Amino acid sequence: MNPTSEIPPDFPTTGRLAGVDFGDVRIGLAVTDPERILASPLANYTRRSLEADAEFFRQVAREERIVGWVVGLPLYASGEESPKAEEARRFGTWLSERTELPVAFFDERFTSREATRVLGMAGATRKKKKKHTDSIAAQILLRDFLEAQPSTGP
């Protein structure tokens, strides 16, 4: 296993996953297709209250037929966990308890920076960058997670 990821033994190997770019105020979401070939941005969610947040994630899980969550784990460039990593872990535990779905943690180093760069290359305005950075970062996190998984093909 990659030292920058933690995948529980019961984590599903098929079905749609949702990537989560965790933040105190906003959370970016992305989803895979059922075959886990592509990751696409889904939404930016502005946190409200614990119960409203729980209902939002349960609704996403139902509507998108999610089988597991991939939560970004903030690490320093050295690979050591940042203080935000503990918050992300607590959030992941909370998310799993509220949705009854397993959570894998995956290294999210540089995802927000890459998202900002991609949006800049696409000519996004500062306002659009702010609006879309979190969901694009979640997409990059999910893409990297998929690429790090052992191939099951021929």
C-alpha positions in Angstrom: 0.0 0.0 0.0 1.1 3.5 -0.8 2.3 5.2 2.5 0.2 8.2 1.5 -3.1 6.3 1.4 -5.1 4.3 3.8 -7.7 1.9 2.3 -9.8 -0.2 4.6 -9.9 -3.9 3.8 -13.6 -3.7 3.2 -13.3 -0.9 0.7 -15.3 -1.8 -2.4 -13.4 -2.6 -5.5 -16.3 -1.8 -7.9 -18.9 0.9 -8.1 -18.9 4.7 -7.9 -16.7 6.6 -5.6 -16.9 10.1 -4.4 -13.8 12.2 -3.8 -13.9 14.7 -1.0 -11.6 17.8 -0.7 -12.3 18.6 2.9 -12.4 22.2 4.2 -13.7 24.0 7.3 -16.0 26.2 5.2 -16.3 24.5 1.8 -16.0 20.9 0.7 -15.3 19.9 -2.9 -16.9 16.8 -4.3 -16.1 14.7 -7.4 -17.4 11.3 -8.5 -16.2 8.4 -10.7 -18.2 6.6 -13.3 -19.3 3.1 -12.3 -16.3 1.5 -14.0 -13.9 3.9 -12.2 -12.3 5.1 -15.4 -13.1 8.8 -15.1 -13.4 11.2 -12.3 -15.6 14.3 -12.7 -16.2 17.3 -10.5 -19.6 17.2 -8.9 -20.2 20.1 -6.5 -18.8 22.6 -4.0 -20.7 22.4 -0.7 -20.7 25.2 1.8 -21.0 23.7 5.3 -24.0 24.6 7.4 -24.6 22.5 10.4 -23.7 18.9 11.4 -27.2 17.6 10.6 -27.6 19.6 7.4 -24.2 18.4 6.3 -25.0 14.8 7.1 -28.2 15.0 5.1 -26.4 16.5 2.1 -23.8 13.7 2.1 -26.5 11.0 2.5 -28.4 12.6 -0.4 -25.3 12.6 -2.6 -24.6 9.0 -1.7 -28.2 8.0 -2.7 -28.5 10.0 -5.8 -25.0 9.2 -7.2 -25.1 5.6 -6.0 -21.8 6.0 -4.1 -20.2 2.9 -2.6 -17.3 4.6 -0.9 -15.7 7.9 -0.1 -12.1 9.0 -0.8 -11.2 11.8 1.6 -8.1 13.9 0.9 -5.4 13.7 3.6 -3.5 17.0 3.9 0.2 16.1 4.1 3.4 18.2 4.1 5.7 18.0 1.1 7.8 15.6 3.2 4.9 13.2 3.5 4.3 13.9 7.2 0.8 14.7 8.3 -0.2 18.3 8.7 -2.4 19.4 11.6 -5.3 19.5 9.1 -4.9 15.8 8.5 -6.3 15.0 12.0 -9.4 17.2 11.1 -9.7 15.3 7.8 -9.5 12.0 9.7 -12.3 13.1 12.1 -14.4 14.3 9.2 -13.9 10.9 7.4 -15.0 9.0 10.5 -18.0 11.2 10.8 -18.8 10.9 7.1 -18.6 7.1 7.3 -20.8 7.0 10.4 -23.4 9.3 8.9 -23.6 7.6 5.5 -22.7 4.0 6.5 -20.2 3.9 3.7 -16.5 3.1 4.0 -13.9 5.9 3.7 -10.4 5.7 2.3 -7.9 8.4 2.9 -5.5 9.6 0.1 -2.7 12.1 -0.2 -4.0 15.4 -1.4 -0.7 17.3 -1.6 -0.8 19.9 -4.4 -4.4 19.2 -5.5 -5.6 22.7 -4.8 -2.5 24.2 -6.5 -3.0 22.0 -9.5 -6.8 22.9 -9.6 -5.9 26.6 -9.6 -3.4 26.1 -12.3 -5.9 24.1 -14.5 -8.6 26.7 -14.0 -6.0 29.5 -14.9 -5.0 27.7 -18.1 -8.7 27.5 -19.0 -9.0 31.2 -18.6 -11.2 31.2 -15.5 -11.7 34.5 -13.8 -10.7 34.9 -10.1 -14.4 34.5 -9.1 -14.7 31.3 -11.2 -11.5 29.9 -9.7 -12.8 30.5 -6.2 -16.1 28.9 -7.1 -14.7 25.7 -8.8 -11.3 25.1 -7.1 -12.6 22.7 -4.5 -14.5 20.4 -6.8 -11.6 20.4 -9.3 -9.2 19.5 -6.4 -11.6 16.7 -5.4 -11.5 15.5 -9.1 -7.7 15.5 -9.1 -7.6 13.7 -5.8 -10.0 11.0 -7.1 -8.1 10.7 -10.4 -4.8 10.2 -8.5 -6.5 7.6 -6.2 -7.8 5.7 -9.2 -4.3 5.8 -10.9 -2.7 4.5 -7.7 -4.9 1.4 -7.6 -3.6 -1.9 -8.9 -4.8 -2.6 -12.4 -7.5 -5.3 -12.6 -7.4 -5.4 -16.4 -5.6 -7.9 -18.7 
